[in-house]
């Protein structure tokens, strides 16, 4: 592997891409360190630790939410816009037509995604500020309010700053995609997670857990290592469907006649089901937190019960969370599969699956196979989702190190980036990273 790293830096073009990616990550970390004034940052950090949704948003912002920096929203509004566009593409005829127009159509859909990111960033920024300025959080944000003449301009300035920070991160991510290595937005999220690891490890050590519960800490680390191995195996797992291309003769030359395969991944949905499930599960709890200050007794009592029942540290929450992740995995996988139109592409190319008729029968066969392997991927994602709760109960160690979303992002981005480097090295007849 060290030789492969040396070979990568010997190639000028590849060295330039690697150094450009590193430089953009440095810029991202600098941006995430520029704070917005008027916020109790220590109180904000303490409040984020008690809220799972804010913890996930802080993850996507690379720790920017902890400092309430200009990158406090991170790339989460862009990810939300991307998911919405993917779900709307098969429903809206115009988007469906664009998706079939090749690269030009995809560029137009990307432009719509950027347009949608702006209002989503404004809405998310306003929602976060409204939460931070409430009595529930301890009035962490001062001079907030759109309907007061004294606070209107400061509030608008902060909202525009947060939105501009999100679009800046999206732009940096696209620069990495075009001129660097890997998917830019994923690399930014990856960099934010890696940057938060030292503080998480320091908190584990300084909190006394390592000294007071040595056996539990060792067992916790073992669970984390096994989880990484499992994530790698599931992410790389695939069912290869053989495809035979019919022989064709054109201008006296023979084409086709070869056999390829369709790789159907065990986990085609990635981390998207976890994002969906967490967002839906945490929303009622956040509403309940607002209603706990209600003047009506039965509303206040109901809000307290809902808040306790939907706490991430309870068994009912994790049971519902597990089944929601499994359900969203099936839903998102089927949506993405329908958008790919694999049966139609095979029929146009004169290709077929041996023993299966082209067209509708091929679609039924592929969907049946995909459903079977998705069962494994969905159950795995469900277990990964509730693994922090299980590990904390078994080992007695409470830490953010074992985050299901973090593991999926870090492992997935690392594998994809390594594969791109592998392809670049193999093109130049160098031995790659992956054996």
N, C-alpha and C positions, 0 to 999 in steps of 0.2 A: 504493500500500500504506500509506503514511503517513496518507493521508486516511481509509483504512478504519480504521486504529488510532484516529484522532481520533474518528471516528463511533462506534466501539465504546465509548469512554469518555464519549461524550455521552449514551448510553442508561443511565439509572440502574440498571435491573435487570441489564444486561450488565456494567456497571462493577462492580457489587457481586459478581457471579460471578467476574470476573477477579481482583479484589482478594482475595476469599476464597481462591481457588486459590493465589495468591502467598503469602498468610499461612500456609496449611497447609504449603506447601513450606518456608517458613522454620521452622515448628515441626518438620518432619521433619528438617531439617538440624541443628537444636539437639539433637533426640533422638539423632541419629547421632553427636553429639560427646560424649555422656555416657559415660565409660569404666567398665568393670568392673575392679576392682583385682585384683592378683595375676597379671598377665600381662606378659611381656617384649615390649613393643609393637614395638620396633625389630627384634628377631628375628622377630616375627610377620610384619612387612611383608616382610622378606627371604624368608621361607618361602613366603608367598603368591605372590611373583613367580615362583617356580619350580614352582608347581602350577596347572595350567590350571583344574581344577574349582574350587579355592578362589578363583581369579581371577574365575570366573563368579559364584560366590556373593558375592564382594565387590562385583561389579557390581550384583547385585540388592539388596544392602544399602546401596547408595549410598556405599560406602567405609567403612561401619560395621564391617566385619570387620577392616580394617586396624588400627583403634583398639581392637578388641574391645569395642565399645560395647554398650549395651543393645539396639541395633538391629542387632547383628552378623549375625543370621540374615536380616534383611531380610524381604521378602515371599515368599521362595522356597518356604517350606513351604506357604503359601497357594496359590501357583501350582501346586505339585505336587498338592495336594489337588484343585484345580480340574480339572487334567488327568485325575486318577484318576476323578473323578466323571463327566467327559465320556465316558471310555472305558467306565465301568461302566453308564451309563444304558441303552444298548441291550441289555445283557446281563442286568441285574437287572429282573425284571418290575415291581416296585414303583416303581423309579426311572423306568422307561419310562412307567408310568401317570402319574406326577407331571409328566413333561415334556410331557404332552398336556393338562394341566389349566390351561393359561394362566399368568397372572402368579402366582396363588396356588401352583401347583405349582412354579414356578421359585423362589419365595421359600423353599419347603420344602427344595428341593435346595441352595439357598445356605446354609440353616441347617445341613444335613448337612455341607456343605463346611467351614463354620466349626468344627464339631465335629471333623472329621478333621484340621484344621490343627493343633490342640493337640497330639495325640500325635506328629504328624510333626515339629513344632517341637522337642518334647522329645527325640525320637530323633535329629534332626539336630544339636541342640545337644550331646547326649552324644557323638555320633560326632566332632564337631569338637574337643571338649575332649579326647577320648581320643587323637585324632591330635596335638593340640598338646602333650599331656603325655607323648608317647612319646619314646624316644631318637632316633627318626628326625628329629623336628623340633627336637630340642635341649632338651626339657623346658621349653617356653615357658610352661606353666601350672603353677603351684605349688598344693599342697594339694588335689590332685584324687583322687577315689576314692569310689565308693559303698559299698565293702565294708570301709572302715576307719572306726572310730568317730571318729577325730580329723578326718577329711576329709569325712565324710558330710554334715554340715550345710552347710559352705561349697559343696560340689558341688551339693546340692539348691537352695541359694539362687541360684547362678549359673544353673542350668537353668531355674528358675522366672522369673528375671529376663529371660533370653533369650526365653522363650516369651511373657512379657507384652509385651516389646518388639515381637515379631512381630505380636501381636494389636492392639497400639496402632497400628502402621503400617497394618494392614488397616482398622482403624476410621477412621483419617485418610483413607485412600483412599476409603472409602465416603462419608465426608462430602464429599469433593471431587466424587464422582459425583453426589450429591444436590443440593449447593448451589453447585458450581463449574462449571468447563468441562472436558470430556473425561472419560475413564475414570480414576478415581482411582488405582487400583493402577498402571496404566501411567504416569500422570503422576509418581508417586513414583519408579518405576524411571528414568524420563526425567530427573527432577531429579538423581538420584544419578549418572547418567552424565555429565550436563553439569557437575556439580560436580567431577568427577574430571578433566575436560579440562585445566584450567590446570596441574595438577601433572604430567600426562602431557606436555604441551607443554614445561613447564619442564625435565622430565627429558630430553627430546629435545635441548633447547638446552644445558643445563648438562653433559650427558654428552659434549659435544664432537662429536657426530655431525653437527650442522649445519655446523660449520667444517671438519671433516676430509673430509666426503663431501657436498659441495654438490650435485653432479650427482645422486647417489643420493637425497638428500633431496628435491630438486625433482621427480624422477621418482616418488618415493613419494607426494608431495602430489598429483601428477597422477593417480596410480592411485586415491587416496582420493576425489578429486573425481568421477572417472568411475564409481566404485563407488556414490557417492551418487545420481548421475543414473540408473544402472541400477536401484538399489533403488526409486527413485521410479517409474520406468517399469513395472517388474514389479508393484509394489504396486498401481498404478493400472490395469494392464492387465486387461481383462475381455472375455469373449465374451458378447454379448447375444443371447439366444434369444427370438425374437418369440413372443408369446402372444396369442391372439385370444379375447375373451370373447363367448360366445354372447348373442344378444338374448333378453331375457325381458320379459314383460308382466305386471305386477301392478297390480291395482286401476286398470286403464286407463292406467298409466304404463309406459313402456318403459325397461328397464335393460340395461346391457351394450352389446355391439356395438362396443366400442373395442378397440384393440390396445396392449398393453404389452410388456414384455420381462423376462426373467430374466437378471440379470447374474451370470455365472459367472466368478469371479476367477482369474487365472493363478496367483496365490499365495494360496490359501485357507488354508493352514496357518500362515502367519506365521512366527514364530520358534520354534514348538513343536518342529519336527523337529531344530533345532540343539540345543535343551535335552536332548531325548531322546538324541541321538547323543553329545553330550559326556558326559552322565552315565554312559552305558554304556561309552564308550571309556576314561574315566578310572578307573572303579571297579577293573578288574584291576590297573592300575598302582599304585593306592593300596594294594591288598592285597599286591602284590609289595613295596612299600616296607616294610610291616610285617614281611614274611617275610625281609627281608635280614639281620635280626639273629638269625635262627634258628641253633640250635646244630648242626643237621644240614647237612652240607656240600652235598649235592645239592639240598636245598631252597633253601639260600642262593644257590647258583649259578643255579638255575632262576629265582629271584626277580630276580636281577640281570639276566639275559637278558631277561625279560619287561619289566622296568622300562626297559631300554634300547630295546627294540623298540617299546614303546608311548609313547615320549617324543614330545611334540607337534612336535619339530623333526626328526623322521625321515620319510622318504618312505613306508614301509609304513603308519605311523599315518595319514597324510593320505589315502592311497588308501582305506583301510578307512573312514575318517571320511567321505569323499566319498560312497561307496556307501551308507553307513548313513543319511546325511542324505537322499539320493534316495529310499531305501526308506521311511523314516519319513514323508516328505512325501506319498507315495502313500497310505500307511496312514492317516494322520491325516485327509487330505482326504476319503477315502472314508467314514471313520467319521462325520465331521461332516455329509457329504452325506446319509448314510442317516438321521441324526437329524432333518434338516430336513423330510423327507417331502414334498418339493415335488410329485411326481406326484399323491399323494393330495389335497393342497390344491387343485391345479388341477382335479381331477375333481369335488371338492365344490363348487367355485365355478362349475362349468360352463365352464371355460376349457380351451383346447387349443392345442397347437403345430401350426401349419399343416402338413399332410402327414403328421402322426404321430397314430396312434390313442391315445386317452386310456388311462390305466392302465399296464399292464405295458410296452407298447411305448414309452410316454413315458419310463418309468424307464430302459429300456435305452438309448434315444436320448440322454438327458441324461448318463447315466453314460459313454457312449462319447465324447461331446463333452468332458466333464470330464476323462476320461483323457488325451485328446489335448493339451489346454491345460496339464494338470498336468505333462506331460513337460517342457515349457519351464520351468515354475516350479520343478520338482524339480532339473533340471540347473542352473538359476540359483542356487538355494540351495546346491547342492553346491559350485559354484565359489566362491560367497561364503564358504562355510565354510573352504575351504583357501586363500583369497586372502591372509590374513596370512603364511602359509608361503611362497607364491609370491612375494609382494612383498618379503619379507625376503631371499629367495634372489637376486632380480633386483637390488634396490637396495642390499643390505647394511645396511639400516636396521632395527634391532630396537626396536620400541616397541609399546605397547598401544593406540596411537591407532587402528590399523586393525583393529578387532574386528568380526567378522561379526555377532555378536549385538547389539553396540552400534549398528551402522549400522541394522539392521532395526528395533530398538526406537525409536531417535531419529527416524528418517524416518517410521515408521508412526504413532507418537504425534503427531508434529508435523502430519502430514497430517490425521489424525482430528480433532485439536483445531481446526485451521484450518477444517475443513469445518463443525464445530459453530458456530464463530463466524460463518462465512459464512451458515449457515442463519438464525442469529439476526438478522444484518444484513438479509438479503433479506426476512425477515418484516416488517421495519419500513421497507421500501422504500429501503434504503441500498445503495450499491455495495459488493460484498464484496471479499475478498482475492484470490480465484482468478479469473483471466481465462479 
